[in-house]
Amino acid sequence: MASVNVNRNLSDQFYRYKMPKLIAKVEGKGNGIKTVIVNMVEIAKALNRPPMYPTKYFGCILGAQVNCDVKNERYIVNGSHESGKLQDLLDGFIKKYVLCASCENPETVLTVNKKKETISSSCKACGYSCNISMKDKLSTYILKCPPDMSMAPGASVSKKVKKKDKKAENGRGSPNDSDELNDHGFEQNEEEDDGDWCEPSAQLDDTGSALQKLTLNADLEKSVDERMELFFEFTKKRLEGDVVDASVQKEIVDESERLDVKDKAVLVLCELLFKDPLKIPNIIKANRIFFLRFTNENPKAQKYLIRGFEMTIKVYQAALLPRVAIILKTFYELDILDEKVILEWASKKKSAAKQLAAQIHEKAQPFIKWLKEAESESDSESEEEDEVEVVYDERSRPDKIMEVKEDPIASPKMVMATAAVKVGGGDDDIDIDAI
């Protein structure tokens, strides 16, 4: 996934504060059109803010309603909005609610004081602290829904210290144990502590990251089949039941990116999730976000998903062949498969030698026919709208409105003029002798 600097005013490629590039997907038509921010959870995690905050900010700026479905990780802004436009708006949110006003680092923490009705921002990098303006609607929302207290200053207490404090409370350890022993179990005297001039933990972290890189490089040198086998074993260990937890989803997606098999990862999902052919539509609906993490705006992954579905049909042929159209429609209605990809797959002719593939295409025809008819109807409606055109002709609009009164008794001069026009059609054709 592409990443950008948190502070996009800085073009330094070595800037260490990164966030995923915003991905927006427009769904629906007419009055029901809406924009789903696909990776809002990942963006919020990079900014250390709840995902509702930037979503609400978009709603405030655009004057649109928003919908935050935390359970299913769907963050929606009503209306049609491009990814680039929302990315620019996100910069405004970051400047006000994330970046430090002094050093411009995003290492800030928001603290809400409901009694005083204030929101303060304190920077962990430089120590600068200030109050945030309460003029906009988002500040009011933050007051009502403050961030998790784990983000508050002083909340980052190590697990080991917590365990020692708990032991002291239960009488199983001395209250001074945390002072006498450091994190590695060595005796430590405060007077002899010269600071952090030597950091063994940092050295261990560097060594660990170096080993991790070696492992990564070794895995990437393997063939695609070997990497897919590694991904299969990794995913199999983490799947429990039919519904995959959001945290597990992220782990699996990260592993697919690490092994560079994200496009083909859906083949593994089909094999591991579609074990009960009768439950497949419900499993797809329950894991919609999981599938979208791979297939959203990725036609290649969508084609592999159809291939994985075909392989599943091969295993459960009797149960799944009659349900091909229903399952494809489920994928389509949940935006997991795009219309273009499905029609492209359906247009490919299957030889008689591939009997099962031909049967799958035959069973899918009711859905494909419905899809084409829906497409032709929408095209005809758009053509009718395009054909309606209002033409303004300047010639049909007189410059002046004049009232003409009929004179019952015409004068001799008028009779003569009328006769002249009828005879010649103009002043040059008037015959004086004839008059």
C-alpha positions as CSV (number, residue, x, y, z in Angstrom):
1,M,0.0,0.0,0.0
2,A,1.4,3.4,-1.0
3,S,2.3,5.7,1.9
4,V,2.7,9.5,2.2
5,N,4.3,11.8,4.8
6,V,2.0,12.7,7.7
7,N,3.0,16.3,7.2
8,R,2.8,16.6,3.4
9,N,4.3,20.0,3.4
10,L,7.6,18.2,3.9
11,S,9.0,16.4,0.8
12,D,11.8,14.7,2.6
13,Q,11.8,11.0,1.5
14,F,13.5,10.0,4.8
15,Y,10.8,11.7,6.9
16,R,9.9,8.9,9.4
17,Y,6.3,9.7,10.1
18,K,4.3,8.0,7.4
19,M,0.6,7.1,6.8
20,P,-1.2,5.1,4.1
21,K,-2.4,7.1,1.2
22,L,-6.2,7.6,1.5
23,I,-8.3,5.2,-0.6
24,A,-11.9,6.2,-1.3
25,K,-14.6,4.1,-3.0
26,V,-17.8,5.6,-4.3
27,E,-20.9,3.4,-3.9
28,G,-24.5,3.7,-4.9
29,K,-26.3,6.0,-7.3
30,G,-28.6,9.0,-7.1
31,N,-29.6,10.2,-3.7
32,G,-28.0,7.1,-2.1
33,I,-24.5,7.8,-3.4
34,K,-21.8,7.6,-0.7
35,T,-18.0,7.5,-0.4
36,V,-16.4,4.7,1.7
37,I,-13.0,5.4,3.1
38,V,-11.6,1.9,2.8
39,N,-8.4,2.3,4.9
40,M,-9.5,4.8,7.5
41,V,-8.6,2.5,10.3
42,E,-5.0,2.3,9.1
43,I,-4.8,6.0,8.6
44,A,-6.1,6.7,12.1
45,K,-3.6,4.3,13.6
46,A,-0.8,6.1,11.9
47,L,-2.1,9.4,13.2
48,N,-2.8,8.0,16.7
49,R,-6.3,9.3,16.6
50,P,-9.7,7.5,16.6
51,P,-10.9,6.9,13.0
52,M,-14.2,8.7,13.9
53,Y,-12.3,12.0,14.2
54,P,-11.1,12.5,10.6
55,T,-14.4,11.0,9.3
56,K,-16.4,13.6,11.3
57,Y,-14.0,16.3,10.2
58,F,-14.8,15.5,6.5
59,G,-18.5,15.7,7.3
60,C,-18.0,19.1,9.0
61,I,-16.0,20.6,6.1
62,L,-18.1,19.1,3.3
63,G,-21.5,19.7,5.1
64,A,-22.3,16.0,4.6
65,Q,-23.6,13.3,6.9
66,V,-21.2,10.6,8.0
67,N,-21.6,7.0,9.2
68,C,-19.0,5.3,11.4
69,D,-19.6,1.6,11.7
70,V,-16.8,0.7,14.2
71,K,-17.6,-3.0,14.3
72,N,-17.4,-3.5,10.6
73,E,-14.7,-0.8,10.1
74,R,-16.8,1.1,7.6
75,Y,-16.4,4.8,7.6
76,I,-18.7,6.6,5.1
77,V,-19.2,10.2,3.9
78,N,-22.4,10.9,2.0
79,G,-22.0,12.1,-1.5
80,S,-19.4,11.4,-4.2
81,H,-15.9,12.5,-3.2
82,E,-12.5,11.8,-4.9
83,S,-9.6,10.3,-3.0
84,G,-7.4,13.3,-3.8
85,K,-10.0,15.8,-2.5
86,L,-10.3,13.9,0.8
87,Q,-6.5,13.6,1.1
88,D,-6.3,17.4,0.9
89,L,-9.0,17.8,3.6
90,L,-7.2,15.3,5.8
91,D,-4.2,17.7,5.7
92,G,-6.3,20.3,7.5
93,F,-7.3,17.8,10.2
94,I,-3.7,16.8,10.7
95,K,-2.5,20.4,10.9
96,K,-5.1,21.2,13.6
97,Y,-5.5,18.0,15.6
98,V,-2.2,16.0,15.1
99,L,0.8,18.2,14.4
100,C,2.6,20.1,17.2
101,A,2.2,23.8,16.8
102,S,5.8,24.3,17.8
103,C,7.9,21.5,16.2
104,E,5.3,20.2,13.7
105,N,5.9,16.6,14.8
106,P,2.8,14.3,15.0
107,E,3.8,13.0,18.4
108,T,1.0,14.8,20.2
109,V,-1.6,13.6,22.7
110,L,-5.1,15.1,23.1
111,T,-6.4,15.6,26.6
112,V,-10.1,16.5,27.2
113,N,-11.3,18.5,30.2
114,K,-15.0,18.2,30.2
115,K,-15.5,20.5,33.2
116,K,-13.6,23.4,31.6
117,E,-14.7,22.3,28.1
118,T,-11.2,22.5,26.7
119,I,-9.1,20.2,24.5
120,S,-5.3,20.5,25.0
121,S,-2.6,19.1,22.8
122,S,0.8,18.1,24.4
123,C,3.8,17.1,22.3
124,K,6.0,14.2,23.5
125,A,8.8,15.3,21.2
126,C,9.4,18.9,22.4
127,G,7.1,19.2,25.4
128,Y,5.0,22.0,24.0
129,S,1.4,22.2,25.2
130,C,-1.5,24.3,24.0
131,N,-5.3,24.5,23.8
132,I,-7.1,23.7,20.6
133,S,-9.7,26.1,19.2
134,M,-13.2,25.2,20.1
135,K,-14.8,27.0,17.2
136,D,-15.6,24.1,14.8
137,K,-18.1,21.2,15.3
138,L,-15.4,18.5,15.5
139,S,-14.1,20.0,18.8
140,T,-17.6,19.7,20.2
141,Y,-17.7,16.1,19.1
142,I,-14.3,15.4,20.7
143,L,-15.6,16.8,24.0
144,K,-18.5,14.4,23.9
145,C,-16.4,11.5,22.7
146,P,-12.9,11.9,24.1
147,P,-10.0,9.7,22.9
148,D,-9.0,6.6,24.8
149,M,-7.3,7.4,28.1
150,S,-4.5,5.1,27.0
151,M,-3.4,8.0,24.8
152,A,-3.1,10.4,27.8
153,P,0.3,11.5,29.1
154,G,1.8,9.1,31.6
155,A,-0.4,6.2,30.5
156,S,2.4,4.3,28.7
157,V,3.4,2.2,31.7
158,S,5.3,-1.0,30.9
159,K,3.6,-4.3,31.5
160,K,6.4,-5.5,33.8
161,V,6.0,-2.5,36.1
162,K,2.2,-3.1,36.2
163,K,2.8,-6.8,37.1
164,K,5.2,-5.8,39.9
165,D,2.8,-3.2,41.3
166,K,0.1,-5.9,41.3
167,K,2.4,-8.3,43.1
168,A,3.1,-5.6,45.7
169,E,-0.6,-5.0,46.2
170,N,-1.2,-8.8,46.7
171,G,1.7,-9.1,49.2
172,R,3.7,-11.4,46.9
173,G,6.4,-8.9,46.2
174,S,8.1,-5.9,47.7
175,P,7.0,-2.5,46.7
176,N,10.6,-1.6,46.1
177,D,11.2,-4.5,43.7
178,S,10.8,-2.2,40.7
179,D,13.5,0.1,42.1
180,E,16.0,-2.7,42.9
181,L,15.8,-4.5,39.6
182,N,15.9,-3.2,36.1
183,D,14.0,-4.6,33.1
184,H,16.7,-7.2,32.6
185,G,16.7,-8.5,36.2
186,F,20.1,-6.9,37.2
187,E,20.5,-5.0,40.4
188,Q,20.4,-1.3,40.0
189,N,21.3,1.6,42.2
190,E,19.8,4.9,41.5
191,E,23.1,6.7,42.6
192,E,25.1,4.6,40.2
193,D,22.7,5.1,37.3
194,D,24.5,7.4,34.8
195,G,21.5,7.7,32.5
196,D,21.0,5.9,29.2
197,W,24.5,6.2,27.7
198,C,24.4,2.5,27.1
199,E,21.1,1.0,25.9
200,P,21.3,-2.8,25.6
201,S,17.6,-3.0,24.7
202,A,18.1,-0.7,21.7
203,Q,21.0,-2.9,20.6
204,L,18.8,-6.0,20.9
205,D,16.1,-4.3,18.9
206,D,18.6,-3.4,16.2
207,T,19.9,-7.0,16.1
208,G,16.3,-8.3,16.0
209,S,15.4,-6.0,13.1
210,A,18.5,-7.1,11.3
211,L,17.6,-10.8,11.7
212,Q,14.1,-9.9,10.6
213,K,15.4,-8.4,7.4
214,L,17.5,-11.4,6.7
215,T,14.5,-13.7,7.1
216,L,12.4,-11.4,4.9
217,N,15.1,-11.5,2.1
218,A,15.4,-15.2,2.4
219,D,11.6,-15.7,2.1
220,L,11.4,-13.4,-1.0
221,E,14.1,-15.4,-2.7
222,K,11.8,-18.4,-2.6
223,S,9.4,-19.3,-5.5
224,V,5.8,-18.1,-5.6
225,D,4.5,-21.6,-4.7
226,E,6.8,-21.8,-1.7
227,R,5.7,-18.3,-0.5
228,M,2.1,-19.2,-1.0
229,E,2.7,-22.3,1.1
230,L,4.2,-20.1,3.9
231,F,1.2,-17.8,3.7
232,F,-1.2,-20.8,3.8
233,E,0.4,-22.1,7.0
234,F,0.5,-18.6,8.6
235,T,-3.2,-18.0,7.8
236,K,-4.4,-21.4,8.8
237,K,-2.9,-21.0,12.3
238,R,-4.8,-17.7,12.8
239,L,-8.2,-18.6,11.5
240,E,-10.7,-19.6,14.1
241,G,-14.3,-20.1,13.1
242,D,-16.1,-18.5,10.1
243,V,-15.7,-14.8,11.1
244,V,-12.2,-13.4,11.1
245,D,-11.4,-10.7,13.8
246,A,-10.2,-7.3,12.6
247,S,-6.8,-7.6,14.3
248,V,-6.2,-11.1,12.7
249,Q,-7.2,-9.6,9.3
250,K,-4.5,-7.0,9.6
251,E,-1.9,-9.6,10.5
252,I,-2.8,-11.8,7.5
253,V,-2.8,-8.8,5.1
254,D,0.6,-7.7,6.4
255,E,2.0,-11.2,5.9
256,S,0.7,-11.3,2.4
257,E,2.4,-8.0,1.7
258,R,5.6,-9.2,3.3
259,L,5.7,-12.3,1.1
260,D,4.6,-10.3,-1.9
261,V,1.5,-12.6,-2.6
262,K,-1.3,-10.2,-1.8
263,D,-3.0,-10.6,-5.2
264,K,-3.1,-14.4,-4.9
265,A,-3.9,-14.4,-1.2
266,V,-7.6,-14.8,-1.9
267,L,-6.9,-18.3,-3.2
268,V,-5.9,-19.3,0.3
269,L,-9.0,-17.5,1.8
270,C,-11.3,-19.5,-0.4
271,E,-9.6,-22.8,0.6
272,L,-9.7,-22.1,4.3
273,L,-13.0,-20.2,4.7
274,F,-15.3,-22.0,2.2
275,K,-15.4,-25.4,4.0
276,D,-19.1,-25.6,4.2
277,P,-20.7,-25.0,0.8
278,L,-24.1,-24.1,2.2
279,K,-22.7,-21.3,4.4
280,I,-20.6,-19.6,1.7
281,P,-22.9,-16.6,1.1
282,N,-23.1,-15.9,4.9
283,I,-19.4,-16.3,5.3
284,I,-18.8,-13.8,2.5
285,K,-21.1,-11.3,4.2
286,A,-19.5,-11.8,7.6
287,N,-16.0,-11.3,6.2
288,R,-16.8,-8.5,3.6
289,I,-14.1,-6.2,5.0
290,F,-11.6,-9.0,5.0
291,F,-12.1,-9.7,1.3
292,L,-12.1,-6.0,0.5
293,R,-8.7,-5.6,2.0
294,F,-7.4,-7.6,-0.9
295,T,-9.8,-7.0,-3.8
296,N,-10.7,-3.3,-3.5
297,E,-9.5,-1.5,-6.7
298,N,-7.5,-4.6,-7.5
299,P,-8.8,-6.3,-10.6
300,K,-6.0,-8.9,-10.5
301,A,-7.0,-10.0,-7.0
302,Q,-10.6,-10.2,-8.1
303,K,-9.7,-12.5,-10.9
304,Y,-7.8,-14.7,-8.5
305,L,-10.9,-14.7,-6.2
306,I,-13.1,-16.0,-9.1
307,R,-10.4,-18.6,-9.7
308,G,-10.5,-19.6,-6.0
309,F,-14.2,-19.9,-6.2
310,E,-14.0,-22.2,-9.2
311,M,-11.5,-24.4,-7.3
312,T,-13.9,-24.6,-4.4
313,I,-16.7,-25.7,-6.8
314,K,-14.4,-28.5,-8.0
315,V,-14.2,-29.8,-4.4
316,Y,-18.0,-29.4,-3.7
317,Q,-19.3,-29.8,-7.2
318,A,-22.7,-31.2,-6.4
319,A,-23.6,-28.7,-3.7
320,L,-22.1,-25.5,-5.4
321,L,-22.9,-25.8,-9.1
322,P,-26.6,-25.0,-8.6
323,R,-25.6,-22.0,-6.4
324,V,-23.0,-20.4,-8.7
325,A,-25.3,-17.4,-9.7
326,I,-26.3,-16.7,-6.1
327,I,-22.7,-16.6,-4.8
328,L,-21.5,-14.5,-7.7
329,K,-24.3,-12.0,-7.0
330,T,-23.3,-11.9,-3.3
331,F,-19.8,-11.0,-4.3
332,Y,-21.1,-8.3,-6.6
333,E,-23.7,-6.8,-4.3
334,L,-21.0,-6.5,-1.5
335,D,-18.6,-4.7,-4.0
336,I,-16.0,-7.4,-3.6
337,L,-16.2,-8.2,-7.3
338,D,-16.6,-5.4,-9.9
339,E,-19.1,-5.7,-12.7
340,K,-16.3,-5.2,-15.3
341,V,-14.3,-8.2,-13.9
342,I,-17.3,-10.5,-13.8
343,L,-18.3,-9.7,-17.4
344,E,-14.8,-10.1,-18.6
345,W,-14.6,-13.6,-17.0
346,A,-18.0,-14.5,-18.5
347,S,-17.0,-13.5,-22.0
348,K,-14.1,-16.0,-22.1
349,K,-15.2,-19.1,-24.0
350,K,-14.5,-22.5,-22.4
351,S,-13.5,-25.5,-24.5
352,A,-15.4,-28.7,-24.3
353,A,-12.3,-30.3,-22.8
354,K,-12.8,-28.2,-19.7
355,Q,-16.2,-29.6,-18.9
356,L,-16.5,-28.2,-15.3
357,A,-15.5,-24.7,-16.3
358,A,-18.1,-24.8,-19.1
359,Q,-20.8,-25.9,-16.5
360,I,-19.8,-23.1,-14.1
361,H,-20.3,-20.6,-16.9
362,E,-23.6,-22.1,-17.9
363,K,-24.9,-22.0,-14.3
364,A,-23.7,-18.4,-14.0
365,Q,-25.7,-17.2,-17.1
366,P,-28.9,-16.1,-15.2
367,F,-26.8,-13.7,-13.1
368,I,-24.7,-12.6,-16.1
369,K,-27.9,-11.9,-18.1
370,W,-29.3,-9.9,-15.2
371,L,-26.1,-7.9,-15.0
372,K,-26.0,-7.1,-18.7
373,E,-29.7,-6.0,-18.7
374,A,-29.1,-3.8,-15.7
375,E,-26.1,-2.3,-17.5
376,S,-28.0,-1.7,-20.7
377,E,-30.9,-0.1,-18.8
378,S,-28.6,2.3,-17.0
379,D,-26.8,3.1,-20.4
380,S,-30.2,3.8,-22.1
381,E,-31.3,6.0,-19.2
382,S,-28.1,8.0,-19.4
383,E,-28.5,8.2,-23.2
384,E,-32.0,9.6,-22.9
385,E,-30.7,12.1,-20.4
386,D,-28.0,13.1,-22.9
387,E,-30.5,13.4,-25.8
388,V,-32.7,15.9,-23.9
389,E,-31.4,19.3,-25.2
390,V,-32.9,22.7,-25.1
391,V,-32.0,24.8,-28.2
392,Y,-32.3,28.6,-28.1
393,D,-32.8,30.3,-31.5
394,E,-32.1,34.0,-31.6
395,R,-34.1,34.2,-34.8
396,S,-37.3,33.2,-33.1
397,R,-37.1,36.0,-30.6
398,P,-38.2,39.4,-32.0
399,D,-36.2,42.4,-30.8
400,K,-39.3,44.5,-30.2
401,I,-42.9,43.7,-29.5
402,M,-45.2,45.8,-31.6
403,E,-49.0,46.1,-31.6
404,V,-50.4,46.2,-35.1
405,K,-53.9,47.7,-35.5
406,E,-55.9,46.9,-38.6
407,D,-57.3,49.9,-40.4
408,P,-60.7,49.0,-41.9
409,I,-60.3,51.7,-44.6
410,A,-57.0,51.4,-46.4
411,S,-55.5,54.6,-47.8
412,P,-54.7,54.8,-51.6
413,K,-51.0,55.0,-50.9
414,M,-51.1,51.7,-49.0
415,V,-53.1,50.0,-51.8
416,M,-50.5,51.2,-54.3
417,A,-47.6,50.0,-52.2
418,T,-49.2,46.6,-51.7
419,A,-49.8,46.2,-55.4
420,A,-46.2,47.2,-56.2
421,V,-44.9,44.5,-53.8
422,K,-47.1,41.8,-55.4
423,V,-46.0,42.8,-58.9
424,G,-42.3,43.1,-58.5
425,G,-41.3,42.1,-54.9
426,G,-39.2,45.3,-54.4
427,D,-38.8,49.0,-55.0
428,D,-36.6,48.5,-58.1
429,D,-39.3,46.5,-59.9
430,I,-42.1,49.2,-59.6
431,D,-43.4,50.2,-63.1
432,I,-44.4,53.9,-63.0
433,D,-46.4,53.6,-66.3
434,A,-48.4,50.8,-64.9
435,I,-49.5,52.9,-61.9
